[in-house]
Amino acid sequence: MNNNNFYKQTENYVTGLFGKVHNPNLVYHNLNHTETVVQRTKEIAEHYHISERDMIILCTAAWFHDTGHLFTDNAHHEEKSAAV
């Protein structure tokens, strides 16, 4: 699987999660916030000229970083985000 395909699948999966699991209480940790975090992650990573492999790892983490908020309370969202 090439990196662009993997990245697009990750983006589509997380975007789909936010579309399927609607949580009206997510005023801040929503899809817009996640997209902003991904964009800022890319900007910072590009500044440091990291490898393409590391860029994919960072962006994947950025996409998933708050997905736990869709499934659990604030106190446990980090663990759930890692499990999604």
Helices and strands as residue ranges (DSSP letters): H 3-20, H 31-47, H 52-64, G 67-70, G 74-76, H 77-83
